[in-house]
């Protein structure tokens, strides 16, 4: 027997795990997650150094596989990582990375857990820098920033928006939905809104071009009318024996 024969087998926990999240609470939850995900993907379309998802399981220790003690935020963002599809977020397979931003969409059945159990989990275990929750019915919006290991409430600005330094964006309410706003307060559009804006801008450009052509034609017509009037006056003066060039 060699020394190698006495070394116990080491079993590494699996990293290729399927998400194990229950169905979403309501259509409002689905719509809200889609808005948060699609707006960020549009805004960061040139970036490939982040991962964002919704209602996806986060596995954060191997014992979870036995105890089924894992967590699936409604929406989360991990920065400084590879942007690629995943079945779930497995912390030990992602260089130990946890989400940098988490948003929970409150419901009657989950509000107490989101405000308490998950807040403690995200603060003490995940160490997630920014945690937000939003109630799509009451429009309650609350945000927290991790300071010296403890969550501190994020103060709203004059518009009621909450700043996320991790995203470099505000989170605020627009048309009863949780939306992103830029640092100067501009609404980050959904893909549908961006497409409409582009179409309207194109239509405005066409209208402006047509208006410019119309004004040019009108200017040419006015110039021609002035020329004809001058020519008619000159002809009249010649008939009277007056040289119009001497006047």
Backbone as CSV, one residue per row, in Angstrom:
resi,resn,N_x,N_y,N_z,CA_x,CA_y,CA_z,C_x,C_y,C_z
1,UNK,0.854,-1.197,0.000,0.000,0.000,0.000,0.884,1.239,0.000
2,UNK,0.609,2.160,-0.850,1.387,3.396,-0.929,0.686,4.491,-0.144
3,UNK,1.378,5.637,-0.007,0.796,6.776,0.713,-0.434,7.295,-0.001
4,UNK,-0.400,7.187,-1.341,-1.543,7.681,-2.116,-2.798,6.863,-1.829
5,UNK,-2.594,5.548,-1.514,-3.745,4.680,-1.262,-4.480,5.064,0.021
6,UNK,-3.801,5.787,0.922,-4.416,6.138,2.206,-5.149,7.463,2.155
7,UNK,-5.010,8.233,1.039,-5.673,9.538,0.917,-7.149,9.315,0.626
8,UNK,-8.048,9.858,1.444,-9.493,9.644,1.229,-9.955,10.337,-0.049
9,UNK,-10.967,9.769,-0.664,-11.526,10.379,-1.868,-12.200,11.699,-1.518
10,UNK,-11.960,12.684,-2.373,-12.568,14.007,-2.197,-13.653,14.162,-3.247
11,UNK,-14.871,14.380,-2.798,-15.987,14.546,-3.723,-16.334,16.029,-3.847
12,UNK,-16.192,16.557,-5.050,-16.517,17.961,-5.279,-18.009,18.094,-5.555
13,UNK,-18.641,19.097,-4.972,-20.074,19.287,-5.232,-20.300,19.634,-6.700
14,UNK,-21.416,19.233,-7.254,-21.692,19.527,-8.670,-21.923,21.010,-8.895
15,UNK,-21.641,21.467,-10.095,-21.850,22.869,-10.457,-22.897,23.036,-11.553
16,UNK,-23.241,21.941,-12.226,-24.202,21.996,-13.332,-25.592,21.623,-12.812
17,UNK,-26.206,22.555,-12.093,-27.468,22.283,-11.410,-28.612,23.071,-12.037
18,UNK,-29.758,22.423,-12.172,-30.941,23.094,-12.700,-31.558,23.975,-11.618
19,UNK,-32.165,25.075,-12.046,-32.904,25.928,-11.128,-34.091,25.153,-10.561
20,UNK,-34.452,25.476,-9.317,-35.530,24.748,-8.652,-36.533,25.729,-8.046
21,UNK,-36.884,26.759,-8.821,-37.775,27.785,-8.311,-39.237,27.475,-8.604
22,UNK,-40.134,27.852,-7.669,-41.570,27.646,-7.904,-42.095,28.647,-8.920
23,UNK,-43.311,28.448,-9.429,-43.894,29.404,-10.382,-44.009,30.785,-9.748
24,UNK,-44.012,31.809,-10.589,-44.138,33.175,-10.101,-45.521,33.412,-9.503
25,UNK,-45.580,34.360,-8.568,-46.810,34.619,-7.837,-47.945,35.117,-8.735
26,UNK,-47.609,35.964,-9.715,-48.660,36.573,-10.535,-48.059,37.110,-11.821
27,UNK,-48.956,37.561,-12.711,-48.501,38.197,-13.946,-47.716,39.465,-13.650
28,UNK,-48.087,40.162,-12.560,-47.367,41.372,-12.184,-45.903,41.065,-11.890
29,UNK,-45.660,39.935,-11.230,-44.285,39.528,-10.941,-43.516,39.263,-12.237
30,UNK,-44.158,38.545,-13.147,-43.504,38.227,-14.417,-43.209,39.490,-15.210
31,UNK,-44.187,40.372,-15.321,-44.001,41.614,-16.062,-42.879,42.452,-15.462
32,UNK,-42.842,42.493,-14.119,-41.821,43.303,-13.470,-40.417,42.743,-13.701
33,UNK,-40.275,41.442,-13.610,-38.969,40.828,-13.843,-38.522,41.061,-15.283
34,UNK,-39.431,40.920,-16.231,-39.101,41.139,-17.639,-38.638,42.574,-17.868
35,UNK,-39.315,43.539,-17.230,-38.935,44.940,-17.377,-37.525,45.169,-16.844
36,UNK,-37.246,44.687,-15.638,-35.921,44.893,-15.047,-34.828,44.247,-15.888
37,UNK,-35.094,43.051,-16.383,-34.095,42.322,-17.156,-33.895,42.941,-18.540
38,UNK,-34.987,43.197,-19.254,-34.872,43.680,-20.635,-34.321,45.102,-20.699
39,UNK,-34.697,45.949,-19.746,-34.178,47.324,-19.742,-32.669,47.334,-19.500
40,UNK,-32.220,46.500,-18.555,-30.786,46.462,-18.261,-30.016,45.889,-19.447
41,UNK,-30.546,44.851,-20.076,-29.867,44.259,-21.226,-29.766,45.261,-22.380
42,UNK,-30.803,46.063,-22.576,-30.759,47.079,-23.626,-29.744,48.163,-23.289
43,UNK,-29.778,48.637,-22.046,-28.859,49.696,-21.622,-27.410,49.231,-21.663
44,UNK,-27.170,47.968,-21.287,-25.811,47.425,-21.223,-25.527,46.498,-22.404
45,UNK,-26.127,46.778,-23.540,-25.987,45.876,-24.693,-24.553,45.746,-25.191
46,UNK,-23.700,46.702,-24.874,-22.299,46.626,-25.291,-21.431,45.926,-24.253
47,UNK,-22.010,45.548,-23.132,-21.231,44.945,-22.052,-21.374,43.425,-22.046
48,UNK,-20.325,42.751,-21.631,-20.356,41.287,-21.508,-19.757,40.845,-20.173
49,UNK,-19.704,41.789,-19.211,-19.047,41.506,-17.931,-20.035,41.442,-16.774
50,UNK,-21.250,40.995,-17.047,-22.231,40.894,-15.978,-23.193,39.752,-16.294
51,UNK,-23.922,39.329,-15.259,-24.976,38.327,-15.440,-26.206,38.793,-14.688
52,UNK,-27.344,38.792,-15.351,-28.605,39.188,-14.726,-29.656,38.133,-15.022
53,UNK,-30.492,37.837,-14.032,-31.534,36.845,-14.241,-32.651,37.060,-13.222
54,UNK,-33.718,36.302,-13.402,-34.844,36.410,-12.492,-35.460,35.054,-12.200
55,UNK,-35.938,34.901,-10.949,-36.561,33.651,-10.511,-35.670,32.444,-10.801
56,UNK,-34.389,32.613,-10.530,-33.401,31.561,-10.773,-32.746,31.176,-9.454
57,UNK,-32.565,29.881,-9.242,-31.996,29.406,-7.979,-30.531,29.798,-7.836
58,UNK,-30.188,30.251,-6.641,-28.791,30.483,-6.269,-28.409,29.407,-5.258
59,UNK,-27.469,28.535,-5.638,-26.940,27.510,-4.742,-25.661,28.068,-4.119
60,UNK,-25.626,28.138,-2.775,-24.470,28.789,-2.157,-23.694,27.914,-1.179
61,UNK,-24.112,26.659,-0.967,-23.215,25.695,-0.304,-23.716,24.289,-0.609
62,UNK,-22.807,23.341,-0.588,-23.136,21.984,-1.026,-24.151,21.292,-0.133
63,UNK,-24.244,21.705,1.130,-25.219,21.093,2.027,-26.652,21.407,1.602
64,UNK,-26.799,22.482,0.819,-28.136,22.849,0.344,-28.759,21.731,-0.476
65,UNK,-27.925,20.990,-1.178,-28.443,19.935,-2.044,-29.138,18.853,-1.229
66,UNK,-28.716,18.691,0.027,-29.335,17.697,0.886,-30.516,18.294,1.665
67,UNK,-30.330,19.539,2.132,-31.358,20.166,2.960,-32.380,20.958,2.136
68,UNK,-32.113,21.107,0.846,-32.936,21.940,-0.030,-33.062,23.354,0.538
69,UNK,-31.937,23.825,1.064,-31.888,25.160,1.653,-31.154,26.091,0.698
70,UNK,-31.870,26.522,-0.352,-31.262,27.437,-1.308,-32.241,28.565,-1.596
71,UNK,-31.818,29.508,-2.399,-32.585,30.737,-2.535,-32.699,31.155,-3.994
72,UNK,-33.845,31.700,-4.361,-34.038,32.194,-5.725,-34.626,33.589,-5.725
73,UNK,-33.792,34.636,-5.764,-34.312,36.005,-5.809,-35.171,36.224,-7.057
74,UNK,-36.101,37.161,-6.946,-36.925,37.476,-8.109,-36.079,38.068,-9.227
75,UNK,-35.079,38.875,-8.856,-34.177,39.456,-9.858,-32.840,39.731,-9.188
76,UNK,-31.756,39.433,-9.892,-30.439,39.721,-9.334,-29.430,39.985,-10.446
77,UNK,-28.368,40.701,-10.066,-27.292,41.049,-10.996,-25.958,40.724,-10.341
78,UNK,-25.107,40.049,-11.081,-23.732,39.776,-10.639,-22.796,40.521,-11.579
79,UNK,-21.915,41.330,-11.036,-20.979,42.113,-11.838,-19.634,41.395,-11.962
80,UNK,-18.871,41.824,-12.945,-17.521,41.282,-13.166,-17.534,39.767,-13.320
81,UNK,-18.421,39.296,-14.172,-18.494,37.873,-14.474,-18.826,37.707,-15.946
82,UNK,-18.848,36.481,-16.412,-19.107,36.212,-17.832,-20.601,36.213,-18.119
83,UNK,-20.984,36.926,-19.157,-22.385,36.959,-19.570,-22.646,35.769,-20.494
84,UNK,-23.328,34.767,-19.961,-23.654,33.573,-20.743,-24.856,32.889,-20.082
85,UNK,-25.583,32.048,-20.812,-26.741,31.358,-20.224,-26.308,30.392,-19.122
86,UNK,-27.152,30.260,-18.104,-26.889,29.342,-17.005,-28.186,28.655,-16.589
87,UNK,-28.072,27.430,-16.073,-29.239,26.718,-15.543,-29.618,27.243,-14.159
88,UNK,-28.620,27.734,-13.442,-28.786,28.288,-12.103,-27.498,29.046,-11.797
89,UNK,-27.480,29.732,-10.634,-26.234,30.380,-10.219,-25.656,29.559,-9.073
90,UNK,-24.531,28.898,-9.349,-23.876,28.030,-8.369,-22.626,28.754,-7.876
91,UNK,-22.699,29.273,-6.666,-21.644,30.140,-6.152,-20.275,29.476,-6.210
92,UNK,-20.178,28.197,-5.794,-18.861,27.546,-5.772,-18.339,27.247,-7.178
93,UNK,-19.183,27.382,-8.176,-18.719,27.228,-9.563,-18.496,28.556,-10.251
94,UNK,-18.678,29.664,-9.503,-18.540,31.019,-10.050,-17.525,31.834,-9.255
95,UNK,-16.423,31.175,-8.888,-15.357,31.828,-8.128,-15.873,32.467,-6.837
96,UNK,-16.907,31.867,-6.272,-17.417,32.360,-4.995,-18.218,33.638,-5.078
97,UNK,-18.604,34.041,-6.268,-19.333,35.306,-6.442,-20.800,35.176,-6.044
98,UNK,-21.270,36.180,-5.312,-22.681,36.322,-4.972,-23.238,37.538,-5.725
99,UNK,-24.546,37.686,-5.760,-25.127,38.855,-6.446,-24.668,40.177,-5.832
100,UNK,-24.497,41.165,-6.699,-24.168,42.519,-6.257,-25.436,43.336,-6.021
101,UNK,-26.501,42.961,-6.716,-27.792,43.638,-6.558,-28.894,42.578,-6.555
102,UNK,-29.828,42.713,-5.623,-30.976,41.812,-5.571,-32.251,42.650,-5.441
103,UNK,-33.286,42.254,-6.188,-34.600,42.882,-6.070,-35.624,41.774,-5.819
104,UNK,-36.410,41.929,-4.769,-37.503,41.009,-4.493,-38.825,41.716,-4.766
105,UNK,-39.739,41.028,-5.441,-41.070,41.548,-5.719,-42.005,40.984,-4.655
106,UNK,-42.529,41.837,-3.801,-43.327,41.386,-2.665,-44.693,40.857,-3.084
107,UNK,-45.180,39.914,-2.303,-46.544,39.417,-2.439,-47.045,39.088,-1.039
108,UNK,-48.329,38.803,-0.909,-48.886,38.491,0.405,-48.185,37.300,1.051
109,UNK,-47.800,36.329,0.237,-47.219,35.095,0.776,-45.714,35.198,1.025
110,UNK,-45.050,36.174,0.417,-43.587,36.250,0.547,-43.086,37.506,1.237
111,UNK,-43.952,38.500,1.455,-43.502,39.794,1.962,-42.752,39.668,3.284
112,UNK,-43.264,38.902,4.205,-42.624,38.766,5.516,-41.244,38.128,5.391
113,UNK,-41.128,37.122,4.535,-39.830,36.464,4.316,-38.852,37.420,3.648
114,UNK,-39.327,38.168,2.653,-38.453,39.097,1.930,-37.952,40.212,2.843
115,UNK,-38.822,40.660,3.752,-38.438,41.773,4.638,-37.551,41.318,5.792
116,UNK,-37.593,40.047,6.112,-36.867,39.567,7.289,-35.839,38.483,6.954
117,UNK,-36.291,37.248,6.719,-35.360,36.130,6.501,-34.388,36.396,5.359
118,UNK,-34.931,36.832,4.218,-34.049,37.040,3.073,-33.138,38.248,3.278
119,UNK,-33.653,39.261,3.931,-32.810,40.427,4.212,-31.607,40.021,5.047
120,UNK,-31.840,39.175,6.055,-30.743,38.694,6.894,-29.779,37.825,6.084
121,UNK,-30.334,36.955,5.229,-29.499,36.091,4.392,-28.633,36.917,3.451
122,UNK,-29.229,37.901,2.797,-28.494,38.720,1.838,-27.465,39.605,2.538
123,UNK,-27.747,39.980,3.768,-26.812,40.804,4.523,-25.651,39.981,5.072
124,UNK,-25.957,38.877,5.736,-24.933,38.150,6.488,-24.194,37.086,5.686
125,UNK,-24.896,36.440,4.741,-24.271,35.357,3.973,-23.867,35.804,2.576
126,UNK,-24.802,36.377,1.847,-24.502,36.819,0.486,-23.610,38.061,0.479
127,UNK,-23.762,38.910,1.504,-23.032,40.195,1.563,-23.329,41.025,0.303
128,UNK,-24.563,40.972,-0.135,-24.974,41.688,-1.338,-25.007,43.191,-1.063
129,UNK,-24.252,43.999,-1.820,-24.141,45.433,-1.531,-25.462,46.199,-1.600
130,UNK,-26.330,45.865,-2.558,-27.603,46.579,-2.716,-28.768,45.594,-2.733
131,UNK,-29.724,45.807,-1.821,-30.924,44.972,-1.774,-32.156,45.875,-1.822
132,UNK,-33.085,45.549,-2.720,-34.314,46.316,-2.863,-35.512,45.371,-2.807
133,UNK,-36.639,45.901,-2.313,-37.892,45.179,-2.495,-38.958,46.149,-2.996
134,UNK,-39.901,45.599,-3.747,-40.952,46.407,-4.370,-42.261,45.642,-4.341
135,UNK,-43.330,46.326,-3.911,-44.661,45.731,-3.891,-45.444,46.279,-5.086
136,UNK,-45.757,45.445,-6.077,-46.445,45.926,-7.282,-47.886,46.348,-7.035
137,UNK,-48.414,46.027,-5.871,-49.793,46.413,-5.546,-49.842,47.715,-4.741
138,UNK,-49.110,47.764,-3.635,-49.103,48.968,-2.804,-48.075,49.997,-3.273
139,UNK,-47.144,49.573,-4.149,-46.060,50.413,-4.677,-45.029,50.765,-3.590
140,UNK,-44.970,49.948,-2.551,-43.921,50.128,-1.540,-42.562,49.819,-2.168
141,UNK,-41.623,50.740,-1.980,-40.267,50.554,-2.498,-39.281,50.860,-1.376
142,UNK,-38.394,49.911,-1.114,-37.390,50.081,-0.073,-36.060,49.553,-0.582
143,UNK,-34.985,50.248,-0.236,-33.661,49.815,-0.668,-32.664,49.886,0.464
144,UNK,-31.642,49.034,0.402,-30.630,48.981,1.448,-29.239,48.925,0.831
145,UNK,-28.314,49.548,1.535,-26.904,49.540,1.140,-26.107,48.900,2.270
146,UNK,-25.206,47.980,1.924,-24.406,47.287,2.936,-23.267,48.199,3.386
147,UNK,-23.293,48.589,4.645,-22.268,49.461,5.206,-21.718,48.818,6.474
148,UNK,-20.436,48.483,6.431,-19.768,47.838,7.563,-20.527,46.599,8.021
149,UNK,-20.988,45.833,7.037,-21.626,44.553,7.332,-23.092,44.627,7.704
150,UNK,-23.668,45.828,7.716,-25.065,45.981,8.090,-25.817,46.750,6.996
151,UNK,-27.064,46.351,6.755,-27.879,47.057,5.788,-28.379,48.374,6.383
152,UNK,-28.141,49.449,5.624,-28.644,50.769,5.964,-29.612,51.205,4.871
153,UNK,-30.746,51.779,5.274,-31.755,52.203,4.298,-31.190,53.267,3.368
154,UNK,-31.519,53.143,2.094,-31.104,54.123,1.095,-32.126,55.261,1.084
155,UNK,-31.662,56.486,1.245,-32.556,57.643,1.240,-32.976,57.964,-0.193
156,UNK,-34.254,58.271,-0.357,-34.775,58.611,-1.682,-34.414,60.051,-2.034
157,UNK,-34.267,60.318,-3.335,-34.043,61.693,-3.782,-35.384,62.418,-3.878
158,UNK,-35.392,63.619,-4.433,-36.617,64.415,-4.492,-37.708,63.742,-5.313
159,UNK,-37.319,62.928,-6.289,-38.298,62.223,-7.123,-38.755,60.902,-6.506
160,UNK,-38.165,60.549,-5.357,-38.512,59.283,-4.722,-37.705,58.111,-5.243
161,UNK,-36.636,58.378,-6.011,-35.809,57.321,-6.570,-34.720,56.911,-5.577
162,UNK,-34.319,55.643,-5.640,-33.261,55.111,-4.780,-32.029,54.795,-5.622
163,UNK,-30.885,55.282,-5.190,-29.653,55.122,-5.966,-28.976,53.786,-5.682
164,UNK,-28.593,53.093,-6.756,-27.787,51.878,-6.644,-26.414,52.178,-7.219
165,UNK,-25.415,52.274,-6.349,-24.060,52.537,-6.848,-23.509,51.336,-7.604
166,UNK,-24.045,50.146,-7.350,-23.599,48.961,-8.073,-24.026,49.025,-9.541
167,UNK,-25.231,49.479,-9.790,-25.731,49.589,-11.163,-25.385,50.933,-11.795
168,UNK,-25.107,51.923,-10.959,-24.922,53.272,-11.483,-26.235,53.834,-11.989
169,UNK,-27.342,53.420,-11.346,-28.677,53.821,-11.772,-29.565,54.037,-10.548
170,UNK,-30.611,54.824,-10.761,-31.661,54.929,-9.753,-32.709,53.853,-10.011
171,UNK,-33.391,53.425,-8.960,-34.595,52.621,-9.087,-35.753,53.452,-8.564
172,UNK,-36.801,53.538,-9.352,-37.947,54.334,-8.963,-39.200,53.811,-9.643
173,UNK,-40.326,54.409,-9.313,-41.612,53.943,-9.828,-42.081,54.844,-10.966
174,UNK,-42.474,54.200,-12.057,-43.030,54.901,-13.213,-44.167,54.055,-13.758
175,UNK,-45.347,54.655,-13.862,-46.518,53.951,-14.379,-46.757,52.650,-13.601
176,UNK,-46.598,52.732,-12.277,-46.845,51.615,-11.349,-45.892,50.433,-11.562
177,UNK,-44.765,50.681,-12.168,-43.750,49.645,-12.352,-42.423,50.144,-11.795
178,UNK,-41.605,49.206,-11.324,-40.263,49.544,-10.870,-39.370,49.688,-12.096
179,UNK,-38.754,50.873,-12.226,-37.963,51.160,-13.428,-36.593,51.720,-13.048
180,UNK,-35.698,51.716,-14.028,-34.390,52.332,-13.869,-34.439,53.769,-14.373
181,UNK,-33.627,54.601,-13.716,-33.454,55.978,-14.167,-31.954,56.282,-14.151
182,UNK,-31.502,57.057,-15.129,-30.090,57.427,-15.194,-29.761,58.418,-14.084
183,UNK,-28.486,58.728,-13.958,-28.055,59.648,-12.912,-28.695,61.015,-13.014
184,UNK,-29.052,61.437,-14.236,-29.711,62.736,-14.409,-31.232,62.614,-14.455
185,UNK,-31.746,61.427,-14.045,-33.181,61.271,-13.893,-33.947,60.843,-15.125
186,UNK,-33.248,60.457,-16.198,-33.927,60.027,-17.412,-34.374,58.566,-17.295
187,UNK,-35.606,58.296,-17.708,-36.137,56.932,-17.675,-35.384,56.044,-18.660
188,UNK,-34.923,54.891,-18.188,-34.298,53.912,-19.079,-35.421,53.168,-19.802
189,UNK,-35.477,53.224,-21.134,-36.619,52.648,-21.851,-36.577,51.128,-21.926
190,UNK,-37.751,50.554,-22.075,-37.850,49.140,-22.413,-37.496,49.008,-23.895
191,UNK,-37.225,47.794,-24.384,-36.966,47.636,-25.822,-38.119,48.159,-26.681
192,UNK,-39.359,47.952,-26.225,-40.515,48.424,-26.990,-40.559,49.952,-27.011
193,UNK,-40.280,50.568,-25.858,-40.261,52.032,-25.799,-39.131,52.601,-26.643
194,UNK,-37.967,51.944,-26.603,-36.832,52.406,-27.397,-37.139,52.310,-28.883
195,UNK,-37.800,51.227,-29.293,-38.171,51.059,-30.693,-39.157,52.140,-31.116
196,UNK,-40.122,52.439,-30.252,-41.099,53.491,-30.549,-40.406,54.842,-30.647
197,UNK,-39.474,55.108,-29.745,-38.737,56.372,-29.776,-37.936,56.507,-31.066
198,UNK,-37.296,55.410,-31.478,-36.523,55.430,-32.720,-37.418,55.671,-33.928
199,UNK,-38.591,55.012,-33.921,-39.535,55.183,-35.023,-40.058,56.623,-35.065
200,UNK,-40.380,57.163,-33.901,-40.870,58.538,-33.846,-39.780,59.528,-34.261
201,UNK,-38.539,59.257,-33.841,-37.432,60.132,-34.223,-37.208,60.093,-35.733
202,UNK,-37.340,58.884,-36.312,-37.180,58.754,-37.757,-38.295,59.493,-38.494
203,UNK,-39.521,59.345,-37.974,-40.651,60.038,-38.588,-40.489,61.540,-38.472
204,UNK,-39.999,62.016,-37.327,-39.766,63.445,-37.144,-38.698,63.950,-38.096
205,UNK,-37.657,63.122,-38.301,-36.584,63.516,-39.227,-37.115,63.621,-40.648
206,UNK,-37.981,62.685,-41.030,-38.580,62.719,-42.373,-39.457,63.955,-42.530
207,UNK,-40.277,64.226,-41.496,-41.147,65.407,-41.535,-40.327,66.691,-41.603
208,UNK,-39.227,66.726,-40.838,-38.373,67.908,-40.855,-37.742,68.108,-42.228
209,UNK,-37.336,67.012,-42.855,-36.741,67.097,-44.189,-37.772,67.565,-45.207
210,UNK,-38.995,67.016,-45.105,-40.062,67.430,-46.023,-40.416,68.898,-45.814
211,UNK,-40.421,69.346,-44.554,-40.714,70.747,-44.262,-39.632,71.654,-44.828
212,UNK,-38.372,71.213,-44.712,-37.269,72.008,-45.250,-37.371,72.123,-46.768
213,UNK,-37.738,71.014,-47.431,-37.902,71.046,-48.892,-39.052,71.966,-49.286
214,UNK,-40.154,71.895,-48.502,-41.306,72.747,-48.789,-40.941,74.209,-48.641
215,UNK,-40.216,74.543,-47.583,-39.800,75.930,-47.372,-38.858,76.394,-48.473
216,UNK,-38.005,75.485,-48.950,-37.095,75.841,-50.038,-37.872,76.112,-51.318
217,UNK,-38.873,75.262,-51.599,-39.706,75.451,-52.791,-40.487,76.764,-52.702
218,UNK,-41.017,77.039,-51.493,-41.747,78.290,-51.317,-40.843,79.494,-51.510
219,UNK,-39.599,79.404,-51.041,-38.639,80.501,-51.219,-38.323,80.703,-52.700
220,UNK,-38.178,79.592,-53.436,-37.912,79.689,-54.877,-39.094,80.309,-55.613
221,UNK,-40.316,79.898,-55.217,-41.515,80.468,-55.846,-41.627,81.959,-55.557
222,UNK,-41.341,82.345,-54.325,-41.394,83.761,-53.970,-40.357,84.555,-54.746
223,UNK,-39.180,83.974,-54.914,-38.129,84.637,-55.675,-38.528,84.786,-57.139
224,UNK,-39.192,83.746,-57.678,-39.644,83.800,-59.068,-40.747,84.838,-59.233
225,UNK,-41.657,84.929,-58.257,-42.714,85.934,-58.319,-42.128,87.339,-58.283
226,UNK,-41.104,87.556,-57.472,-40.449,88.860,-57.394,-39.763,89.192,-58.721
227,UNK,-39.126,88.171,-59.341,-38.464,88.400,-60.623,-39.473,88.786,-61.703
228,UNK,-40.596,88.035,-61.725,-41.622,88.321,-62.716,-42.229,89.704,-62.519
229,UNK,-42.420,90.111,-61.257,-42.973,91.434,-60.959,-42.016,92.535,-61.428
230,UNK,-40.710,92.323,-61.170,-39.717,93.301,-61.604,-39.662,93.388,-63.131
231,UNK,-39.748,92.233,-63.768,-39.717,92.201,-65.226,-40.946,92.905,-65.803
232,UNK,-42.107,92.686,-65.186,-43.340,93.334,-65.657,-43.246,94.847,-65.499
233,UNK,-42.670,95.284,-64.368,-42.504,96.721,-64.132,-41.522,97.324,-65.134
234,UNK,-40.450,96.603,-65.392,-39.457,97.105,-66.347,-40.069,97.239,-67.735
235,UNK,-40.877,96.271,-68.149,-41.529,96.310,-69.458,-42.462,97.516,-69.545
236,UNK,-43.192,97.792,-68.462,-44.107,98.916,-68.437,-43.359,100.239,-68.592
237,UNK,-42.203,100.327,-67.915,-41.393,101.541,-68.002,-40.859,101.736,-69.416
238,UNK,-40.452,100.665,-70.064,-39.957,100.775,-71.443,-41.064,101.281,-72.364
239,UNK,-42.305,100.812,-72.152,-43.433,101.256,-72.965,-43.683,102.752,-72.786
240,UNK,-43.297,103.252,-71.617,-43.452,104.686,-71.337,-42.224,105.476,-71.758
241,UNK,-41.261,104.800,-72.346,-40.051,105.460,-72.817,-39.039,105.691,-71.736
242,UNK,-39.130,104.960,-70.676,-38.219,105.123,-69.568,-37.303,103.901,-69.489
243,UNK,-36.002,104.149,-69.386,-35.052,103.037,-69.251,-35.017,102.606,-67.792
244,UNK,-35.478,101.378,-67.493,-35.511,100.936,-66.076,-34.139,100.832,-65.439
245,UNK,-33.100,100.709,-66.257,-31.737,100.574,-65.700,-31.205,101.891,-65.149
246,UNK,-31.882,103.014,-65.543,-31.407,104.327,-65.064,-32.129,104.777,-63.808
247,UNK,-33.078,103.994,-63.384,-33.852,104.377,-62.200,-33.181,103.823,-60.947
